[in-house]
Every structure is written in structure tokens, then in C-alpha cells.
């Protein structure tokens, strides 16, 4: 019975194709710019982790904007499906690594590795989890050796924040509209949260997934091409009902205390992951400024 319920939820969360991209994995898409980007002021890869429940039409607003800003950059998009709430299947993210190797951004059997210039854009807690999972896979495969010669920036839209069970369930209700899948997922989330909370009290270890996420996000080398001086841009809002702006502010402050290059844009009116829609000029200008710092720093090395 449980297996059947998981199958129902998984089928309802199956990602649709993203226009202009080819599918390289479950909910993973690639727009490969075959022409090598020689402009060192631009990224050669934009890696986008979408938020829980984001439809292709939502993500297209960002992929289109990046295509205009950096027309020679390839793009990799990772959708966030509901099964992330109860499983972390590392095999699902393997196509991301394969694509980065094919784009000569990571070591592979080919000797043609190029200096990587990767802009990573993450939305909300759901795909922050996927990003940290990708980081674990990269470390297992390549060890702790950094990707040399790389410029990088990390854009954090509406994340990270631990919240509580109430905010997690609100996020699920917002992401899942289907009346059949919603109560099933809510029941699973409630059970998992309760078990993890109990284990945290019993063993004195942090078992709550989003609390662990906050801690992992303080790692300056969360992805192997990043480092202490990778610009981190936090984009968040006082009007976000899912993510506490105070929690995001505190996370940014601690990251700065630990020596990271941190900048923040606190919006007043925009809802969760809606900042680009409400104030597009401010949103994209702050992103471009963060990348410009990354590119300039690298050229100055």
C-alpha cells in the first residue's frame, strides 16, 4: 500500500520537458552552447536548482533571462520533485556531473578541461538540499581537491532557513495542488519530521533535515568549484510566508563572520521566490554585480 502511494506521488511530480533544453535525467535539463565561451567576464555554465513544485513555465523566466545576459553560457536546470522530501537518491544527480564533465568544467577521462566559470542559482530549501547532495557526490568522486582556475558565484533565492513543521507543511501545500497527492505527502512529511525530531532528542545529534541544511550551507566549498571568496548573494523578503527573513539574515551574518564574501538583498513586498517578478531590475542587477566580482577576482589572481 505504501509503495503504491509513493508511486502515485512520484507520477504526479514527474517533470515536464523544459523548452529549448534536452532532457538528460529525471527532471534535469541541458541547454548546451556548443560554441566555447571565451569571454572571461561571463560564466560558461549557469547551474539552476529550481524550487519545490516549480513548473517549467516558472523556470523559463530565469533561463530566458540568463540566455539574454550570458548568451554563450550553457545552462543546466535541476527540478525539485516531491520525492526529495523522503529520499536522497544520489544517482538522480549523476547527469549533472556528466554534463559538467562534457562541458570540460570537471576532471574526466578527457584532457581538455577548461577553467570553469560556473554561476550557481539556488531557489528555496528544497533545491538547497539537492545542491548539498551534489556537493557530497562531487567530494566522493573528486576528493577535497578544488577545481583549479575556476570563477564562481552562488545565488541563494529565498533560502536557507530551518523553519518548523508548520512552515514545511505550508511549503508542501503550496507546491502540491493535486488533492490526491497532497494529503499523502503531508502525512509522509509529518511522520518523517516527527521521527527525526525524536531521534535528535534521543541521541543529541542534529537529525532535522533543514537544520542540517543550514549547517552544510556554511561550508565555503559546498561545491568543488567554490571557495571562501566565492561571492554569495542572499535574495529574500520580509513578506515571505515560507522562509523567515530573520533566519536568512542570521545565516548570512554567520557566513560573513566565517570569512565568506557575502552580500544581501532584502526585499519588502515580494512573496517566496517571487523577487525577480516584483523587482526585476534590482534582482538581476544584484546577480550581475555578484558575478562581476567573481569574474574580476579571478582575472586578478
FITIGU-579329 format. One record per residue (C-alpha): residue in three letters; x negated, y negated, z. Coordinates in nm, 2 decimals, decimal comma. Layout:
N
<rec type="Ala" east="X" north="Y" up="Z"/>
...
This chain:
301
<rec type="Unk" east="0,00" north="0,00" up="0,00"/>
<rec type="Unk" east="-0,28" north="-0,24" up="0,09"/>
<rec type="Unk" east="-0,46" north="-0,16" up="-0,23"/>
<rec type="Unk" east="-0,15" north="-0,24" up="-0,43"/>
<rec type="Unk" east="-0,12" north="-0,57" up="-0,26"/>
<rec type="Unk" east="-0,47" north="-0,66" up="-0,33"/>
<rec type="Unk" east="-0,41" north="-0,57" up="-0,70"/>
<rec type="Unk" east="-0,11" north="-0,80" up="-0,71"/>
<rec type="Unk" east="-0,30" north="-1,09" up="-0,57"/>
<rec type="Unk" east="-0,60" north="-1,03" up="-0,80"/>
<rec type="Unk" east="-0,39" north="-1,01" up="-1,11"/>
<rec type="Unk" east="-0,22" north="-1,34" up="-1,01"/>
<rec type="Unk" east="-0,56" north="-1,51" up="-0,96"/>
<rec type="Unk" east="-0,72" north="-1,39" up="-1,29"/>
<rec type="Unk" east="-0,89" north="-1,68" up="-1,46"/>
<rec type="Unk" east="-0,77" north="-1,80" up="-1,79"/>
<rec type="Unk" east="-1,02" north="-1,89" up="-2,06"/>
<rec type="Unk" east="-1,18" north="-2,24" up="-2,05"/>
<rec type="Unk" east="-1,15" north="-2,42" up="-2,38"/>
<rec type="Unk" east="-1,48" north="-2,48" up="-2,56"/>
<rec type="Unk" east="-1,66" north="-2,21" up="-2,34"/>
<rec type="Unk" east="-1,72" north="-1,84" up="-2,38"/>
<rec type="Unk" east="-1,64" north="-1,60" up="-2,10"/>
<rec type="Unk" east="-1,95" north="-1,44" up="-1,96"/>
<rec type="Unk" east="-1,79" north="-1,29" up="-1,65"/>
<rec type="Unk" east="-1,48" north="-1,28" up="-1,44"/>
<rec type="Unk" east="-1,39" north="-1,65" up="-1,40"/>
<rec type="Unk" east="-1,73" north="-1,75" up="-1,53"/>
<rec type="Unk" east="-1,78" north="-1,96" up="-1,85"/>
<rec type="Unk" east="-2,07" north="-2,08" up="-2,05"/>
<rec type="Unk" east="-2,10" north="-2,37" up="-2,30"/>
<rec type="Unk" east="-2,44" north="-2,31" up="-2,45"/>
<rec type="Unk" east="-2,60" north="-2,61" up="-2,61"/>
<rec type="Unk" east="-2,85" north="-2,43" up="-2,84"/>
<rec type="Unk" east="-3,04" north="-2,74" up="-2,90"/>
<rec type="Unk" east="-3,30" north="-2,78" up="-2,63"/>
<rec type="Unk" east="-3,25" north="-3,10" up="-2,43"/>
<rec type="Unk" east="-3,58" north="-3,29" up="-2,45"/>
<rec type="Unk" east="-3,46" north="-3,60" up="-2,26"/>
<rec type="Unk" east="-3,61" north="-3,56" up="-1,92"/>
<rec type="Unk" east="-3,37" north="-3,82" up="-1,78"/>
<rec type="Unk" east="-3,08" north="-3,57" up="-1,84"/>
<rec type="Unk" east="-3,01" north="-3,23" up="-1,69"/>
<rec type="Unk" east="-3,05" north="-2,93" up="-1,92"/>
<rec type="Unk" east="-2,79" north="-2,74" up="-1,73"/>
<rec type="Unk" east="-2,48" north="-2,85" up="-1,53"/>
<rec type="Unk" east="-2,35" north="-2,58" up="-1,30"/>
<rec type="Unk" east="-2,00" north="-2,64" up="-1,18"/>
<rec type="Unk" east="-1,83" north="-2,44" up="-0,89"/>
<rec type="Unk" east="-1,45" north="-2,51" up="-0,91"/>
<rec type="Unk" east="-1,22" north="-2,52" up="-0,61"/>
<rec type="Unk" east="-0,98" north="-2,25" up="-0,49"/>
<rec type="Unk" east="-0,68" north="-2,24" up="-0,73"/>
<rec type="Unk" east="-0,82" north="-2,48" up="-0,98"/>
<rec type="Unk" east="-0,68" north="-2,43" up="-1,33"/>
<rec type="Unk" east="-0,88" north="-2,47" up="-1,65"/>
<rec type="Unk" east="-0,70" north="-2,79" up="-1,73"/>
<rec type="Unk" east="-0,83" north="-2,94" up="-1,40"/>
<rec type="Unk" east="-1,18" north="-2,83" up="-1,46"/>
<rec type="Unk" east="-1,17" north="-2,96" up="-1,81"/>
<rec type="Unk" east="-1,16" north="-3,31" up="-1,68"/>
<rec type="Unk" east="-1,51" north="-3,25" up="-1,53"/>
<rec type="Unk" east="-1,66" north="-3,05" up="-1,81"/>
<rec type="Unk" east="-1,54" north="-3,32" up="-2,06"/>
<rec type="Unk" east="-1,69" north="-3,60" up="-1,85"/>
<rec type="Unk" east="-2,02" north="-3,41" up="-1,83"/>
<rec type="Unk" east="-2,02" north="-3,34" up="-2,20"/>
<rec type="Unk" east="-2,00" north="-3,72" up="-2,27"/>
<rec type="Unk" east="-2,26" north="-3,82" up="-2,01"/>
<rec type="Unk" east="-2,51" north="-3,54" up="-2,09"/>
<rec type="Unk" east="-2,41" north="-3,41" up="-2,44"/>
<rec type="Unk" east="-2,72" north="-3,19" up="-2,48"/>
<rec type="Unk" east="-2,68" north="-3,01" up="-2,15"/>
<rec type="Unk" east="-2,54" north="-2,66" up="-2,13"/>
<rec type="Unk" east="-2,27" north="-2,60" up="-1,88"/>
<rec type="Unk" east="-2,18" north="-2,30" up="-1,66"/>
<rec type="Unk" east="-1,85" north="-2,30" up="-1,48"/>
<rec type="Unk" east="-1,76" north="-2,07" up="-1,19"/>
<rec type="Unk" east="-1,39" north="-2,05" up="-1,09"/>
<rec type="Unk" east="-1,29" north="-1,97" up="-0,74"/>
<rec type="Unk" east="-1,04" north="-1,69" up="-0,71"/>
<rec type="Unk" east="-0,84" north="-1,59" up="-0,40"/>
<rec type="Unk" east="-1,02" north="-1,27" up="-0,35"/>
<rec type="Unk" east="-1,32" north="-1,47" up="-0,22"/>
<rec type="Unk" east="-1,12" north="-1,50" up="0,10"/>
<rec type="Unk" east="-1,17" north="-1,14" up="0,19"/>
<rec type="Unk" east="-1,46" north="-1,02" up="-0,02"/>
<rec type="Unk" east="-1,81" north="-1,14" up="-0,13"/>
<rec type="Unk" east="-1,89" north="-0,94" up="-0,44"/>
<rec type="Unk" east="-2,23" north="-1,05" up="-0,54"/>
<rec type="Unk" east="-2,21" north="-0,86" up="-0,87"/>
<rec type="Unk" east="-1,95" north="-1,11" up="-0,99"/>
<rec type="Unk" east="-2,21" north="-1,39" up="-0,99"/>
<rec type="Unk" east="-2,47" north="-1,19" up="-1,19"/>
<rec type="Unk" east="-2,37" north="-1,35" up="-1,52"/>
<rec type="Unk" east="-2,46" north="-1,69" up="-1,37"/>
<rec type="Unk" east="-2,82" north="-1,57" up="-1,32"/>
<rec type="Unk" east="-2,83" north="-1,40" up="-1,66"/>
<rec type="Unk" east="-2,72" north="-1,73" up="-1,82"/>
<rec type="Unk" east="-2,98" north="-1,93" up="-1,63"/>
<rec type="Unk" east="-3,25" north="-1,68" up="-1,74"/>
<rec type="Unk" east="-3,13" north="-1,70" up="-2,10"/>
<rec type="Unk" east="-3,14" north="-2,08" up="-2,08"/>
<rec type="Unk" east="-3,50" north="-2,04" up="-1,96"/>
<rec type="Unk" east="-3,43" north="-2,20" up="-1,62"/>
<rec type="Unk" east="-3,53" north="-1,90" up="-1,42"/>
<rec type="Unk" east="-3,81" north="-1,64" up="-1,45"/>
<rec type="Unk" east="-3,73" north="-1,35" up="-1,67"/>
<rec type="Unk" east="-3,90" north="-1,10" up="-1,90"/>
<rec type="Unk" east="-3,93" north="-1,38" up="-2,15"/>
<rec type="Unk" east="-4,24" north="-1,60" up="-2,10"/>
<rec type="Unk" east="-4,05" north="-1,91" up="-2,24"/>
<rec type="Unk" east="-3,94" north="-2,05" up="-1,90"/>
<rec type="Unk" east="-3,89" north="-2,43" up="-1,93"/>
<rec type="Unk" east="-3,89" north="-2,68" up="-1,64"/>
<rec type="Unk" east="-3,54" north="-2,66" up="-1,51"/>
<rec type="Unk" east="-3,33" north="-2,97" up="-1,47"/>
<rec type="Unk" east="-3,01" north="-2,84" up="-1,30"/>
<rec type="Unk" east="-2,73" north="-3,06" up="-1,17"/>
<rec type="Unk" east="-2,50" north="-2,85" up="-0,94"/>
<rec type="Unk" east="-2,15" north="-2,98" up="-0,87"/>
<rec type="Unk" east="-1,95" north="-2,80" up="-0,60"/>
<rec type="Unk" east="-1,59" north="-2,85" up="-0,50"/>
<rec type="Unk" east="-1,44" north="-2,78" up="-0,16"/>
<rec type="Unk" east="-1,52" north="-2,50" up="0,08"/>
<rec type="Unk" east="-1,42" north="-2,21" up="-0,15"/>
<rec type="Unk" east="-1,69" north="-2,26" up="-0,41"/>
<rec type="Unk" east="-1,94" north="-2,38" up="-0,15"/>
<rec type="Unk" east="-1,91" north="-2,02" up="-0,03"/>
<rec type="Unk" east="-1,98" north="-1,90" up="-0,38"/>
<rec type="Unk" east="-2,28" north="-2,13" up="-0,42"/>
<rec type="Unk" east="-2,43" north="-1,99" up="-0,09"/>
<rec type="Unk" east="-2,37" north="-1,64" up="-0,21"/>
<rec type="Unk" east="-2,55" north="-1,72" up="-0,54"/>
<rec type="Unk" east="-2,84" north="-1,86" up="-0,33"/>
<rec type="Unk" east="-2,87" north="-1,52" up="-0,14"/>
<rec type="Unk" east="-2,87" north="-1,33" up="-0,47"/>
<rec type="Unk" east="-3,15" north="-1,56" up="-0,61"/>
<rec type="Unk" east="-3,36" north="-1,52" up="-0,30"/>
<rec type="Unk" east="-3,32" north="-1,14" up="-0,31"/>
<rec type="Unk" east="-3,43" north="-1,14" up="-0,68"/>
<rec type="Unk" east="-3,70" north="-1,40" up="-0,68"/>
<rec type="Unk" east="-3,80" north="-1,43" up="-0,32"/>
<rec type="Unk" east="-3,87" north="-1,77" up="-0,15"/>
<rec type="Unk" east="-4,09" north="-1,90" up="-0,43"/>
<rec type="Unk" east="-3,94" north="-2,22" up="-0,57"/>
<rec type="Unk" east="-3,86" north="-2,27" up="-0,93"/>
<rec type="Unk" east="-4,16" north="-2,49" up="-1,03"/>
<rec type="Unk" east="-4,12" north="-2,81" up="-1,23"/>
<rec type="Unk" east="-3,75" north="-2,84" up="-1,16"/>
<rec type="Unk" east="-3,54" north="-3,16" up="-1,11"/>
<rec type="Unk" east="-3,22" north="-3,10" up="-0,93"/>
<rec type="Unk" east="-2,92" north="-3,28" up="-0,76"/>
<rec type="Unk" east="-2,64" north="-3,14" up="-0,55"/>
<rec type="Unk" east="-2,29" north="-3,30" up="-0,58"/>
<rec type="Unk" east="-2,06" north="-3,20" up="-0,29"/>
<rec type="Unk" east="-1,70" north="-3,29" up="-0,36"/>
<rec type="Unk" east="-1,46" north="-3,25" up="-0,05"/>
<rec type="Unk" east="-1,70" north="-3,03" up="0,15"/>
<rec type="Unk" east="-1,83" north="-2,88" up="0,37"/>
<rec type="Unk" east="-1,61" north="-2,87" up="0,68"/>
<rec type="Unk" east="-1,52" north="-2,58" up="0,90"/>
<rec type="Unk" east="-1,17" north="-2,69" up="0,99"/>
<rec type="Unk" east="-0,95" north="-2,44" up="1,17"/>
<rec type="Unk" east="-0,70" north="-2,16" up="1,08"/>
<rec type="Unk" east="-0,43" north="-2,43" up="1,02"/>
<rec type="Unk" east="-0,63" north="-2,61" up="0,76"/>
<rec type="Unk" east="-0,74" north="-2,28" up="0,59"/>
<rec type="Unk" east="-0,38" north="-2,17" up="0,56"/>
<rec type="Unk" east="-0,28" north="-2,51" up="0,42"/>
<rec type="Unk" east="-0,55" north="-2,47" up="0,16"/>
<rec type="Unk" east="-0,41" north="-2,13" up="0,06"/>
<rec type="Unk" east="-0,06" north="-2,27" up="0,04"/>
<rec type="Unk" east="-0,18" north="-2,55" up="-0,18"/>
<rec type="Unk" east="-0,38" north="-2,32" up="-0,41"/>
<rec type="Unk" east="-0,13" north="-2,03" up="-0,44"/>
<rec type="Unk" east="0,21" north="-2,13" up="-0,58"/>
<rec type="Unk" east="0,33" north="-1,78" up="-0,65"/>
<rec type="Unk" east="0,60" north="-1,68" up="-0,39"/>
<rec type="Unk" east="0,49" north="-1,32" up="-0,41"/>
<rec type="Unk" east="0,12" north="-1,37" up="-0,36"/>
<rec type="Unk" east="0,13" north="-1,65" up="-0,11"/>
<rec type="Unk" east="0,26" north="-1,46" up="0,20"/>
<rec type="Unk" east="0,03" north="-1,16" up="0,12"/>
<rec type="Unk" east="-0,28" north="-1,38" up="0,11"/>
<rec type="Unk" east="-0,17" north="-1,58" up="0,42"/>
<rec type="Unk" east="-0,13" north="-1,26" up="0,61"/>
<rec type="Unk" east="-0,48" north="-1,14" up="0,50"/>
<rec type="Unk" east="-0,64" north="-1,47" up="0,59"/>
<rec type="Unk" east="-0,47" north="-1,48" up="0,93"/>
<rec type="Unk" east="-0,59" north="-1,13" up="1,01"/>
<rec type="Unk" east="-0,95" north="-1,19" up="0,89"/>
<rec type="Unk" east="-0,97" north="-1,52" up="1,08"/>
<rec type="Unk" east="-0,84" north="-1,36" up="1,40"/>
<rec type="Unk" east="-1,08" north="-1,06" up="1,38"/>
<rec type="Unk" east="-1,38" north="-1,29" up="1,31"/>
<rec type="Unk" east="-1,29" north="-1,53" up="1,59"/>
<rec type="Unk" east="-1,26" north="-1,23" up="1,83"/>
<rec type="Unk" east="-1,60" north="-1,10" up="1,72"/>
<rec type="Unk" east="-1,75" north="-1,44" up="1,77"/>
<rec type="Unk" east="-1,63" north="-1,45" up="2,13"/>
<rec type="Unk" east="-1,73" north="-1,09" up="2,20"/>
<rec type="Unk" east="-2,08" north="-1,10" up="2,06"/>
<rec type="Unk" east="-2,16" north="-1,47" up="2,09"/>
<rec type="Unk" east="-2,26" north="-1,48" up="1,72"/>
<rec type="Unk" east="-2,11" north="-1,71" up="1,46"/>
<rec type="Unk" east="-1,86" north="-1,49" up="1,27"/>
<rec type="Unk" east="-1,62" north="-1,76" up="1,14"/>
<rec type="Unk" east="-1,69" north="-1,78" up="0,77"/>
<rec type="Unk" east="-1,66" north="-2,16" up="0,73"/>
<rec type="Unk" east="-1,87" north="-2,23" up="1,04"/>
<rec type="Unk" east="-2,14" north="-2,01" up="0,89"/>
<rec type="Unk" east="-2,10" north="-2,20" up="0,57"/>
<rec type="Unk" east="-2,17" north="-2,54" up="0,74"/>
<rec type="Unk" east="-2,49" north="-2,39" up="0,88"/>
<rec type="Unk" east="-2,60" north="-2,25" up="0,55"/>
<rec type="Unk" east="-2,54" north="-2,57" up="0,37"/>
<rec type="Unk" east="-2,81" north="-2,74" up="0,58"/>
<rec type="Unk" east="-3,07" north="-2,52" up="0,40"/>
<rec type="Unk" east="-3,26" north="-2,76" up="0,17"/>
<rec type="Unk" east="-3,34" north="-2,47" up="-0,06"/>
<rec type="Unk" east="-2,98" north="-2,33" up="-0,07"/>
<rec type="Unk" east="-3,05" north="-2,26" up="-0,44"/>
<rec type="Unk" east="-3,40" north="-2,17" up="-0,55"/>
<rec type="Unk" east="-3,45" north="-2,48" up="-0,77"/>
<rec type="Unk" east="-3,36" north="-2,72" up="-0,49"/>
<rec type="Unk" east="-3,58" north="-2,86" up="-0,22"/>
<rec type="Unk" east="-3,60" north="-3,11" up="0,07"/>
<rec type="Unk" east="-3,59" north="-3,40" up="-0,17"/>
<rec type="Unk" east="-3,31" north="-3,29" up="-0,39"/>
<rec type="Unk" east="-3,05" north="-3,57" up="-0,38"/>
<rec type="Unk" east="-2,73" north="-3,47" up="-0,21"/>
<rec type="Unk" east="-2,42" north="-3,67" up="-0,28"/>
<rec type="Unk" east="-2,12" north="-3,62" up="-0,05"/>
<rec type="Unk" east="-1,79" north="-3,73" up="-0,20"/>
<rec type="Unk" east="-1,50" north="-3,73" up="0,04"/>
<rec type="Unk" east="-1,19" north="-3,92" up="0,16"/>
<rec type="Unk" east="-1,02" north="-4,04" up="0,47"/>
<rec type="Unk" east="-0,69" north="-3,93" up="0,30"/>
<rec type="Unk" east="-0,80" north="-3,56" up="0,26"/>
<rec type="Unk" east="-0,55" north="-3,34" up="0,44"/>
<rec type="Unk" east="-0,76" north="-3,02" up="0,40"/>
<rec type="Unk" east="-1,11" north="-3,14" up="0,49"/>
<rec type="Unk" east="-1,19" north="-3,37" up="0,78"/>
<rec type="Unk" east="-1,39" north="-3,67" up="0,66"/>
<rec type="Unk" east="-1,54" north="-3,69" up="1,01"/>
<rec type="Unk" east="-1,68" north="-3,33" up="0,97"/>
<rec type="Unk" east="-1,83" north="-3,41" up="0,63"/>
<rec type="Unk" east="-1,98" north="-3,73" up="0,77"/>
<rec type="Unk" east="-2,14" north="-3,54" up="1,05"/>
<rec type="Unk" east="-2,27" north="-3,27" up="0,82"/>
<rec type="Unk" east="-2,43" north="-3,54" up="0,60"/>
<rec type="Unk" east="-2,58" north="-3,71" up="0,91"/>
<rec type="Unk" east="-2,75" north="-3,39" up="1,03"/>
<rec type="Unk" east="-2,88" north="-3,32" up="0,68"/>
<rec type="Unk" east="-3,03" north="-3,66" up="0,67"/>
<rec type="Unk" east="-3,18" north="-3,61" up="1,02"/>
<rec type="Unk" east="-3,35" north="-3,29" up="0,88"/>
<rec type="Unk" east="-3,52" north="-3,49" up="0,61"/>
<rec type="Unk" east="-3,29" north="-3,44" up="0,32"/>
<rec type="Unk" east="-3,22" north="-3,71" up="0,06"/>
<rec type="Unk" east="-2,85" north="-3,79" up="0,15"/>
<rec type="Unk" east="-2,60" north="-4,03" up="0,01"/>
<rec type="Unk" east="-2,23" north="-4,06" up="0,08"/>
<rec type="Unk" east="-1,92" north="-4,20" up="-0,10"/>
<rec type="Unk" east="-1,63" north="-4,22" up="0,14"/>
<rec type="Unk" east="-1,30" north="-4,29" up="-0,05"/>
<rec type="Unk" east="-0,99" north="-4,43" up="0,12"/>
<rec type="Unk" east="-0,69" north="-4,31" up="-0,08"/>
<rec type="Unk" east="-0,77" north="-4,00" up="-0,28"/>
<rec type="Unk" east="-0,65" north="-3,66" up="-0,18"/>
<rec type="Unk" east="-0,85" north="-3,34" up="-0,17"/>
<rec type="Unk" east="-1,07" north="-3,30" up="-0,48"/>
<rec type="Unk" east="-0,89" north="-3,60" up="-0,64"/>
<rec type="Unk" east="-1,15" north="-3,87" up="-0,60"/>
<rec type="Unk" east="-1,25" north="-3,87" up="-0,97"/>
<rec type="Unk" east="-0,89" north="-3,92" up="-1,08"/>
<rec type="Unk" east="-0,82" north="-4,20" up="-0,84"/>
<rec type="Unk" east="-1,15" north="-4,39" up="-0,87"/>
<rec type="Unk" east="-1,33" north="-4,25" up="-1,18"/>
<rec type="Unk" east="-1,58" north="-4,53" up="-1,23"/>
<rec type="Unk" east="-1,70" north="-4,52" up="-0,87"/>
<rec type="Unk" east="-1,71" north="-4,14" up="-0,88"/>
<rec type="Unk" east="-1,91" north="-4,09" up="-1,19"/>
<rec type="Unk" east="-2,14" north="-4,38" up="-1,13"/>
<rec type="Unk" east="-2,24" north="-4,24" up="-0,79"/>
<rec type="Unk" east="-2,30" north="-3,90" up="-0,95"/>
<rec type="Unk" east="-2,52" north="-4,06" up="-1,23"/>
<rec type="Unk" east="-2,71" north="-4,25" up="-0,97"/>
<rec type="Unk" east="-2,79" north="-3,93" up="-0,77"/>
<rec type="Unk" east="-2,91" north="-3,76" up="-1,09"/>
<rec type="Unk" east="-3,12" north="-4,06" up="-1,19"/>
<rec type="Unk" east="-3,30" north="-4,04" up="-0,85"/>
<rec type="Unk" east="-3,37" north="-3,67" up="-0,91"/>
<rec type="Unk" east="-3,50" north="-3,72" up="-1,26"/>
<rec type="Unk" east="-3,71" north="-4,02" up="-1,17"/>
<rec type="Unk" east="-3,86" north="-3,84" up="-0,87"/>
<rec type="Unk" east="-3,96" north="-3,55" up="-1,09"/>
<rec type="Unk" east="-4,12" north="-3,77" up="-1,36"/>
<rec type="Unk" east="-4,32" north="-3,94" up="-1,08"/>
<rec type="Unk" east="-4,46" north="-3,62" up="-0,94"/>
